[in-house]
Amino acid sequence: MTTFLAVVLLQAIGHVHSGSKPVPHATVRVLNTDIEVTTDSAGTFALPGSGYQLYVTAPGYASQITTATDIDLKPSVIQLGEVVVTADKREQDARELPLSVATLDARDVEAARLWEAEDLRTLVPNLYAASPGDGRNVITIRGITSATSYDPAVTTYIDGVGAMTLDTYIPNLFDIDRIEVLKGPQGTLYGRNAMGGVINIVTRPPVGYARGFAEASFGNYGLQRYTAGVSTPFTKGLSLSAAILYESRNGYYTNDYDNTNYDAQHRFGGNYSLRWRINPRWSVEANLKHLENRNHGAFPLDATPEMALATPYHVDQDANTLMIDNTLNASITAKYTGRGLTFSTQTAYASNNRYYRQPIDGDFSPADAVSIVNNYGKPWNKVRNVSEELRLGNTGGGPWTWTTGVYGFYRDVPNKQGTHFGRDAALVGSPDTNYTIVNTSNLYGAGLAAYGQATRALAHGWSVTAGLRYDYEHDYERVSGQYVPDGGAGFTTQPDTSASASYGAFSPMVAIGKQIKRTNLYARYARGYRTGGLTAISGDPTQPPLYPYKPEYSSNWELGAKGRYFKDRVEVNAAVFYCLMNDVQVPTLELPAGVTVIRNAGRMTSRGVDGDVSALLARGLQLTYSLGVTHATFDRLDLSENGASEDLKGKRQVFTPDMTSSAILQYTVRFGLFAAHARAEWSYVGRQYFDLANTVEQSSYQVLNGGVGVGYKDFTLDGWTRNLTHTKYIAYAYDFGAAHLGDPCTYGVTLRWAGRL
């Protein structure tokens, strides 16, 4: 009896309603904990303890962040929902952050049909993303770009695990809870390679009640896409979630060389989590993600942009093959929430094995000139990373909010790649034919970091945030090279050579915030960096192997404003920024060697503005408009190649449109258990360049997307189309001119069910 009374006294009883109507099956989550409950048929819920900050969501209602237990939800057709983010590695209201952040919740992801991270470029201002067709996205935020380097300048995190290179993150989006795009350097909390920003992807966690979803999509080009998932408790304190993806389509391209379909793709992926709530304070979660990608023609490129636009979605390549691309991410996270303190530890492992079953075309022409070989079996071309992070912070509620932690990693990158020169090798300047240059490298890297960040709330709506991080990294690499004639014995061209390099970097941040009624103003300074490294074997005789290049640094100043007005029917976010980059790393793909060489070659300034407005114009009618303008130019850019030097001062940064803009108009109407909606999307991408000399360019273009749908209870049926105007544009190009088009017009239908089990 005593135990029963103690439990009752420790419980907080709450009620979720909309006006006088109770809201059953609403989700009530305690921020910065694993505690999550749902309301019963009367809209009532119970929580262990009290004094929590809650995040309350329900289908058809605007989400709400509150400390109250009597919660009045408004229909989403008359009020915009509030958004929770983890940008500061703690859950909080997005409006409280002194930085520019774009957020998309699960409903946004589904409405926009975001199936790949690349699709974010149509929704987030001053963000551009594209790949040459192999799924390795170059991502640019505000003029800071990953370009063709395998050390990204914008880091992607999935459920707290960062992708150290372009190889080890999973670009396909399914089972998504929310996506956060943090703009500007985030080095203080996220460390290496977050100098342009961070894309933080959070998948749906296991919950304490049974729910599920299933979705099937069919479209032109033979598209079939199926996703399904379930989350359920199966014993006291234990809950499981599992989601799977299967996707296939015919290629967008035709290979005129043999009149076959090109770039047909098949993907299978999964996201599995097991959470154990040991008690109200401790929890442990294990997560496993994987993606198996099979691409029949991974690089659908034409030799020049002119050829790509003259014969759209046609290539003429003599070497076609299957790309096998397997990625695995696993993590174990333990969390403790005590009185005033939180503690977490996360151990993560990531691996990727990518190879071409047969040689792949390297000259993008029908000539037997250059092809790339990398199917050398185990252990080659399998990237492995292991990381560990320990984090300690307070639970907030007072004038101070702080987080501190340590981070470490180890990586192993064995690479073996051959460049084969065929009977037509003279076309690319080779003095010989029918041979392969085989380059081998083994990279081992390790790093440690310590960081801390604190916010102090002051009087009259003022706040100050400051943070500092120090990263140290050590790399060791061995390389060798061989000349192997077809059918003959090879000989050494580069003896086994090894070298090491160490780098350290401080990443400070300071921000000042001021709240004036419903508007939050902030000023922010932050420094970020992209790690240094060692060059590969170069085809340039002036570039020795394993020549070290230094880290790249960015310093960013930003002023911004955020606010919600007219009874939460209008939300505005705006920022101006000025960024200086020193020791700019310039990656150059050298042909015919087919290797990327990186040099510190300059200094760049990027300045601009970005912002967005969301407004409910009438009941159920929402307009979202975003605008980004970036002017990123090199103040100094000296390139040296084959003994010659070229001054490119004043040239524009690559993969950086001078303007991005989008407008989304969606109308939703509800009739009892029925609903209907219509959606129109317009996006504009300004002029951009793909080479440092600014000779390979794409002028501005516009794309229209749209869709209509109906719903009944937990079911929805949508018809959709993308690139309705059949716009032809270069989405990706190498600095030597090979170009890849953006996707053609696609259309299809999607049937979805999501609800409680």
N, C-alpha and C positions, 0 to 999 in steps of 0.2 A: 504494500500500500504506500509506504514511504517513497519507494522508487518511482511508482506511478505518479505521485504528486510532484516529485522533483522534475520529471520529464514534462509534465503539463506546465509547470511554472517556468521552465526554460523555453517553452515554445512561444513564438509570436504568431498570432492568428491574424490573417489579412483577408481582404475582399477585393476582387477585381470586377468592375462593372462599367457599363457605358450608360450614363444617365441613371435611370432606375432599373436598367436591364442587366442581370448578371452575365458575365463573360466566362463560359465554361472552357476548359482545355487551354486556357492561357498559360504561357510559360513564364515562370518567375525565377530569375537567376540572380544569385548573390554575386556581385562583382568581386573579382580577384579571389574567388574560391571555386570549388567544384560543386557547390550546393545549387541544385536546380529542382524545382517542384512544379506541378501543374495544378490548376484550379479544378475543383469538382463541379458538378452540375449547377451548384448555387454560386459559383464564382469564388469559393473560399479556398484558402491555402494555409498551410502551417509551416513555419520555419523554426529550426533550433536556435534559440536566442533572439536578440533584437538589435536595433541600431545599425542595420545593414543599408548599403546602397544597392538598390535593386534595378534590374533591367527587365522590363515586362513587355512581352510580345504576344500577339494573337493574330491569326489570319483575318484580314479585313480591317485591322485596326492599326493606328499609328503607334509605333513603339515608344516607350517612355522610360526615362531614367528618373528614379525617385527614391526618397528615403521613407516615404509614407507607407502605411499598410492598407489604407483605404484609397484604392487606385481607380481613377476615372479615366478610361481609355476613350479616345475619340476615333470615329471611323477614319480610315486612311483617305477617304475621298474628300474630307474637309480639313485635314491637318497633316502636316509633314511629320514623319517619325524622327525620333532622336537616334543618334548613332553612337555606339560604343567602339572604341579603338584601343589597340595595345601598342601604339607607336612608341610610348615611353616604357615599354615592357611591363605595363600594368594597365588594367582595364579602366577606362575613364571616358567621359564625354568628349567627343572630338572637338567641341568648341572651346574647351579649356586649354588645348595644346597651343603653345606659342610657335607654331610652324604651319606650313601649308600642307594639308593632307586631303586627298580625294578618297572617298569611301563609297563602296558599293556593297549592299547587303545581299542576302540570298535572293530576295525578290528582284533586285536590280539585275543580278547575274542571269536569272532566268528570263526576265523580260527582254534583255538585250541579247540573249542567246550567246553568251560568252562561253565559248567552248575551248578557247586557247588563250594564253596570256597575250599573244600578239594582237588579239581583238581589242585590247584596252586602248589602242591608239586612236580609236574613234570616239572615246568617251572622256579621256583625261587630257586636259589642256597641257600643252608643252611636253607631251610624251609621244615618242615615236618608237615603234617596234616592228621588225620585219626579219625574215630569214630568207636564205637562198633556196629554200624548199626542203631543207633537211631537218627543220624544227629547232635549230640553234639560233635563237632570236638575238639580234642586236637591239639593245634597248637604250634609248636616249631620253634624258630628262633635262630640260633647260640647257641644252647644248653640251652636256657631259655625256659621252657615249662610250659604249663598249667597243664600237667599231668591229674590227676583225680580230681583236685580242681575245684570248681565252681567259684573261683576268678581267671580269666585268667591272664596269664603273657604276653600275646599278645592280645591287644585290637583291636576289629573290629569296625570301624566307617562306617556308611552308610549315605551319604548325611549330614555329619557333626554331626550325632547323634551317640554317643558311646554306645556299648553294655556293660552294667555293669557286666553281668554274661553270662555264656554260654547259658542261657535260652532265652534271649530277642533279639538275633540277628537272621536275616533271612539268612540262608546259601545258598539258591538257587539264582543263578545269572541269571537275565534277564533284558532287557532294560538298559544295562550297557553302560556308556560313557567311563569310564576308571577305572583301579584298580592300586593303589599305595601300594607297600610294603616297609615300612620304617624299616630299620634294626638297632638294637641297642636301648638303652633306649631313649624314647621320652617323659619323664615325664615333661619336662619344659612346653610344650604346651598342652600335652594330659593327664598329671596327673596320677592318680592311675591306676595300672595294665597295664602300657605301658612299663614295664621294659625290655621286650624282643623286642618290636617293635610295629608297628601299621599296620593294613591292612585297607586302606582307599578306600572304594568303592563309586564311584560317578555314579548315574544314570542319564539318559538323562533328561535335564530340559525342561520346556515349552519354546517354541520359538515363534517368531513373524510371522511365516509363517506356512502353512499347510503341514505336512509330516506324513508318517505312515510306518508301517512295519507289516508283517505277516510271520509266520514261522510254518512249520509242519514237524515233524520228526517221523519216524517209524523204529523199529529195532527188533532184536531178544529179547527173553524173554517178548514178547508182548508189547514192548515199544511204547507208544504214547506220544508225547510232542507237545503242541501247545502254541505259544506265538503270541500276536498281540498288537499293540499299535498305538496311534494317538496323534499328538500334533498340536494344531491349535489355532489361535486367533479367538475370537468370538465377541469381541466388543473392542472399543478403549482402549488400555492399558491392557486388560485382555487376558490371554492365558491359555489354559488347555492342560495337557497331561495325558494320561491314558494308562496303559499297563497291560495285564493280562497273567497269566501262568496257564496251566493245564498239568499235567504230570501223567502218570500211567504206571506201568509195573508189570508183574508177578514177583514172587520172584526168586532170584538167587539160593535159597536153597530149599531142600526137607526135610521135617520133617519125619524121618523114624519111629517115634513113631506111627503115624497114616497115613503115606504115603500121606501127603498133601503138597501143595505148601506153602512155608514159606517166609516171609518178602516181600510179595506183597505190593506195595505202590501206593497211590493216593495223589496228591497235587494240591491245587488251591491257587494262589496268585495274588496279584495286587499291582500296584504302581501308585498313582494318585496325581497330583500336579495342583494347581491353582495359577497362578502368576498375580499380579496386579502391573503394572508399573504406579505408581501414577503420576510421572513426571520423567525427566531425572536423578533426584538425589535420589528419594525414590522408593523402591519397597517392596512388601510384598508377601510371598509365603507360602501357606499351603500345606502340604504333608501328605499322608496317605499310609501306606504299611501294607500288611497282608499276612499271609501264614497259610493255613489250611492243616495239614499233617495227613494222615491216614496210619498207618503202621501195617500190619497184621503179626507181628513177629519182634519186634523192636530190639531184641538182638540175632542175629543168630551166636551164639558162641558154640564151643565145649569145653569140660571140660579141655583139654590140647592142646598145639600146635601140639603134635604128632598125636592126634586124628583128628584135623582139616586138617592136610596135608595128612593123610592116607585115609580119606574119604572126599575129598573136596566137599564143597557146600552141605553137608548133616549134619543135626543136629538130635538129638534124645532127644526131650524135651516133657515132659508130660503136661505142661501148656502152651497153646498158646492163645494169646489174641490180641485185637486191641488196639494200642496206638493212642490216640487222642491228637493232639499237635497243639494248636492255638496260633499264635503270631501276635501282633498288634503293630505297630510303628506309631506315629503321631507327627508332628512338625509344628510350625509356626515360620517363619524367616522374620525379617524386616531388610532391608539394606539401608544405606545412603551413598552416595558418593558425597563428597563436594570438595571444592578447597583445595587439600592437605591432606584431612582426609577422612577416611572411618569408619563407625560405623555399627555394626550389633547386633541383639539380637535374640536368638533362644530359644524357649520354646518347650520341647519335653516330650512325654509320651510313655512308652513302657510297654507291658504286655505279659505274657505267661501263658497259662493254659495247663498243660500236665498231663494226667492220663491214666491208663490202665483199659479198660472196665471190664475185669476180671483179677484175679491174674496172674502175669507173672512169668515164671520159673526163679528161683534164683540159682539153682544148676547145670543148663544146662545138665541135664541127664534125663533118663526116670523114675528115682526114685521120689516118692512123698516125698521129703525131705524138700526143701525150696522154697517158692514162695513169691513174693512181691505184696502187696496190697496198692493201694493209691487212689482208687475211693471212696472218702469219701464225695463227693459233695461240694457245696459252703460252705465257701469261701476258702477251702483248695487247696493248690498246684497251686495257681494263684499268680505269681510274678508281682509286679507293681513298676515302676520307674518313677519319674518325675525329670526333670533337667532344669536348666536355665543357659545360658551363655551370657554375655555381652562382646563385644570385640570392641576395638578402635585401629586404626592404621593409618599410613600415606599412601599416594598413591605412594610413591617412586618418582623416577626421580631425586633425589639429592643424596648426599653422605650418608645420613642416611635412613635406612628402619627399622621401629619398629612396634611392636604389643604388646598390653597389654589387660588384661581382668580379669574378675571374673567369677567364676563357682560355682554352688550349685546344690545339688541333695537330693532327699528323696526316700527311697525304703521301700517296705513292702513285706515280704516274709513269708506267712503262709504255713507251711508244716506239713502234717500228713501222715505217712507211717507205714504200718504194715509188719512185717516179719512173715509169716505163716510157722509153722513146722508141716508137715504131718505125715502120718503113718510110713514113712521111715526116720524120723528125726534122729534116732540113727546113721545113716551113716555119719552125719556131727557133731557128738559128743553131740547131745542134749539128756539130761536125760529124757525128756518127749516128748509126741507126741500130735498132733492135738490141737494146740493152736497158738495164734498170739501175738507177742510182738508189741504193738502200741506205736510209738514215735511221739510226737507232739511238734512242735516248732513254735514260732512267732518271727520273726526278724524284727526290725525296725531300719533303719540306715539313717543318714543324714551327709552331708559333705559340706564344703566350701573351696574354693581355690582362690588364686590370683596369677597372673603370668605376666611376661613381658619378651620380647626378642627384641634385637636390633642388626642391622648389620651396620657397618661403612666401607664404601669403602675408601681405602687408595691409595696412589700413587703407580705406577709401578705394578698394577695388584693385590695388596694385599687387603685383607679384614679381618675384625675381627667381630665375632658374639658372643654375650653373652646373657644368659638368666637365670632367676631364678623363681621358683614356690614354693609356700607353700600350702600344703593340710592339712586339719583337718577333721577328721571323728569321729563320735560317733555312736556306735551300742548298742542297747538294745535287749535282747533276753529272752524269757520265754520258758521253756521246761517242759515236763511231760511224764511219761511212764506208760503203763498198760500191764498186762498179761490177755489175754482173751481166755479162753478155748472154743473150738468149741461148739456152742449151749448153752453156759453157761454165767454167769455173770462174768465180769472181776474184777480185783483188782489192786490197784496202786503198781507199782514197783519203780517208780521215782516220788516223790511228786513234785508239781508245784514249779519250781525253776526259779529264774530270776537273771540276771547279766548284767552288762554293761561294755563297754571298749571304750577308746578314744585313737586315734592315730594321730600323726602329722608327716609330712615329708617335708624336703626341697629337691628340685630337681634342681640342678644347671647344666648349660651347657656352654661350651666355645669352640669356633672353630676358626681356622685361615685358610684362603684360599689364594691361589696364582694362578693367571692365567698366563701361559706361552704360548703365541701364541694360539693354539687350544686345549691346555691341561689345565684342572683345577685340582690343587692339594689341599688337605686339611688335617688338623690334628684336631681331635675332642675328647673332653672329655665330658661325660654325666653321670648323676646318675639317676636311676629310682627306683621305688619301687612297690611292690605288697602289698596291704593293709592287715592289721592284722584282727583278728576276734575272734570268740568264737566257741569252738568245740561243736559238737552235743553230744547227749548221746552216750557213748561208750560202747562196749561190754567188754572192758578191765577194770577190777576192780581197776587197779592202776591209771586210768584216770578219774578224777571227771568230772561231766557234766559242761558245760559252762566254761571250763578252757581256759583262753585267750592265744592266740598265737600272736607273734609280727609280725610287717611288715617284709617283705623280701626286701633286698636292693641289687642293682647291680651298680657297677662302671665300665664304659666301656671306653677304649682308642682305637682310631681307626685312621689309616692313609689310605688315598685313593686317587685315580686318576681317572679322567674322560676326555674323549676326542673324537673328531670326525675328521676324516682324509680322504685324497684322495677325495676331493670334496664332502664330506658328504656321501661317499659310505661305510665307516667303522666307527663303534662306539665301544669304549672300556671303560669298567668300572671295577675297581679292588679295593679291600680293604683288609687290614689286621686288625685284632682286638684282643684285650685282655680284658677279663671281669672277675671281681671278684664279687662273690655273698656271702653275709653274712646273717646269720639267715635264712638259707634255709628252706622253708616250705615243709615238707614232708607229702603228703596225703597218707593214708593207708586205703584201703577198708577192713573193718573187717567183717569176716564171722564167724558164721552164722548170725550175727546181721544185716549185709547189710548196715552199715553206714560208712561214710568216716570221719576219724579222722585226724586232721592236727596238726603237732608239728613242732617247730623250732628245727632242728636237725643237722645242719651242715654248712659247708662252701664249696664253689665250685669255681673252676677256669675253664673258657672256653676260648680257644684261637683258631685261625684259619685264613683262607683266603676265600674270595669268589670274583667272578667276572664273567663277560660275554662279549662276542664279537658278534657284528652283522655286517655282511659284504655282500654287493652286489657283488657276484663273477662275474657275467655277467648280461646282460640285463634281468631282471625278475627273476634271480636266487639268492635267499637270503639264507645265512647260519647264524644261531644263535647258539652259543655254550655257555654253562654256567658250572661253576665248583664251588663247595663249599666243604671245608674241615673244620671239627670241632672236636676238642679234648677237651671234657668236662668231668672232673673228680672231685670227691669229695676229698678235702683236709682233711675234717673231716666229719664224718657221724655216729652219735651214735644213734641207735634206741633202745628204751625201750618198751617192750611189755610183758604184763602178768608177770611183775616182772623180766624179763630177759633183758639183754643188749647185743647188737651186734655191733661190730665196722666194718664199711663198707668203711673205708678210702681207696682211690685208685680206687673205683668202678666208672664205667661210668654213666653219666646221662641217664635217661630213655627217650624214644621217640626221640633220637638224633642220626641219622645215622652218621657214621664217615666220609662219603663222599656222596655228591649228585652231579649228573652231567646230562646234557641233551644236545642233539643236534637236531636242527630242520632245515631241508632243504626243501625249498618251491620254486617251479618254476611257474611263471605266464606269460602267453602270451596273447596278445590282438590282435584281428583282427577287427578293426572298432568297431561295437556295440557288438561283441562277445568277450568272454574271456574264458580261460581254465587254470586250475591250478592243480598241484599235490603236495602233502605234505607228508613228512616222519618225524616221531618223535621217538627219542631214549632217554630213561631215565635210569639212574643207581642210585640205592639206596644202600648205604653201610651197613655194619653190625650195628645193633642196639639192644638195650635191652629194656625190658618192665617192669622189676622189679629192685629195688635198689640193690639187691644181685647179679644181672647180671646172673641169672640162666634161665630166660625166654628170648630167643633171636631169632633174625631172621638174617641169613647170607645175604650177598649181593645178589642182583638180578637185572635183567634188564627187561624192558618192551618196546615193539614196538607198536606205533600207526601209522596210515596212513590214507590218503584220497585223492580222486580226485574229481574234479568238473568242471562244465561249467557254463557260465553266458551269458545272453543276456539282454541288457539294465539294468533294475532294478531287474531282476530275476537271481537267482543262484540255481543250483541243485548239491548237494554234496553226494557222497558216502563215508562212513568213517568206520573205525574199530579201536578198542582199545584193548590192550593186545593181539596183533595178535599172539604172541608165546605161548599163554595159560599158562603164568607163574603163578605158585601157590606160594603165599607168605603170611606171617602173617602181616597184616596191623595194627592190634591193639590187645593188650592182657592186661589183668589185672595182677596185681602182684601175684595173686594166681594161674595164669596159664590159665584161660579161654581165648580162642583165636578166633579172627575173621579174615577171609581171605580177601585179596584185591579182587576187582571185577574180574569176569571171562572175557573171550573174548566176546566183544560185537561188533555189527556192525549194520549199518542201512543207511538210506538216509534222507536228509534234503532238503526241498524246501523252499526258502526264497524270499520274495519281500520286498524291501525298497526303498522309493522314495518320491517325492513331490506329494501332492494331488491337 
